[in-house]
């Protein structure tokens, strides 16, 4: 997900995330990758129930699961 900074903080990211997750229902395990340097995205996903399950490196981002 990417929300332009000028539109962040308005609930758009959460709504898009809900729509995306709804497409996978009733799956119970969702995995995504986030660039390690993208602290804003990491915080967003953590606030929305994801947890880091693998550390990132120069090639792959953090793996996060819901």
C-alpha positions as CSV (number, residue, x, y, z in Angstrom):
1,X,0.0,0.0,0.0
2,X,1.1,3.5,-0.6
3,X,-0.8,6.6,0.4
4,X,0.7,10.0,-0.6
5,X,1.9,11.8,2.5
6,X,-0.5,14.6,1.9
7,X,-3.4,12.1,2.2
8,X,-2.0,10.1,5.2
9,X,-3.8,10.2,8.5
10,X,-7.3,10.2,7.0
11,X,-8.0,6.5,7.3
12,X,-7.4,5.7,3.6
13,X,-4.6,3.2,4.3
14,X,-6.8,1.3,6.8
15,X,-9.7,1.2,4.4
16,X,-7.5,0.0,1.5
17,X,-5.9,-2.6,3.9
18,X,-9.3,-3.8,4.9
19,X,-10.4,-4.2,1.3
20,X,-7.3,-6.1,0.4
21,X,-7.5,-8.4,3.4
22,X,-11.1,-9.0,2.6
23,X,-10.1,-10.5,-0.7
24,X,-8.2,-13.2,1.2
25,X,-10.9,-14.1,3.6
26,X,-11.2,-16.6,5.3
27,X,-7.4,-17.1,5.2
28,X,-5.9,-16.7,8.7
29,X,-2.3,-16.1,7.7
30,X,-1.3,-13.1,5.5
31,X,2.4,-12.4,4.8
32,X,3.8,-9.2,3.3
33,X,7.3,-7.6,3.0
34,X,8.2,-4.1,4.0
35,X,11.5,-2.3,3.2
36,X,13.5,-2.2,6.5
37,X,14.1,1.6,6.1
38,X,10.3,2.3,5.7
39,X,9.6,2.9,9.4
40,X,6.3,4.6,8.6
41,X,5.0,1.5,6.8
42,X,6.3,-0.8,9.5
43,X,4.4,1.2,12.2
44,X,1.3,1.2,10.0
45,X,1.2,-2.5,9.7
46,X,2.1,-3.2,13.3
47,X,-0.8,-0.9,14.4
48,X,-3.0,-2.9,12.2
49,X,-2.2,-6.3,13.7
50,X,0.9,-7.4,11.7
51,X,4.0,-8.6,13.5
52,X,7.6,-8.9,12.2
53,X,8.5,-12.5,11.7
54,X,11.8,-12.2,9.8
55,X,14.4,-9.5,9.6
56,X,15.1,-7.7,6.4
57,X,18.4,-7.3,4.5
58,X,19.6,-5.3,1.5
59,X,17.6,-7.6,-0.8
60,X,14.4,-8.4,1.1
61,X,12.3,-6.4,3.5
62,X,10.9,-7.4,6.9
63,X,8.5,-10.2,6.6
64,X,5.3,-9.4,8.5
65,X,2.3,-11.6,9.2
66,X,-1.2,-11.1,10.4
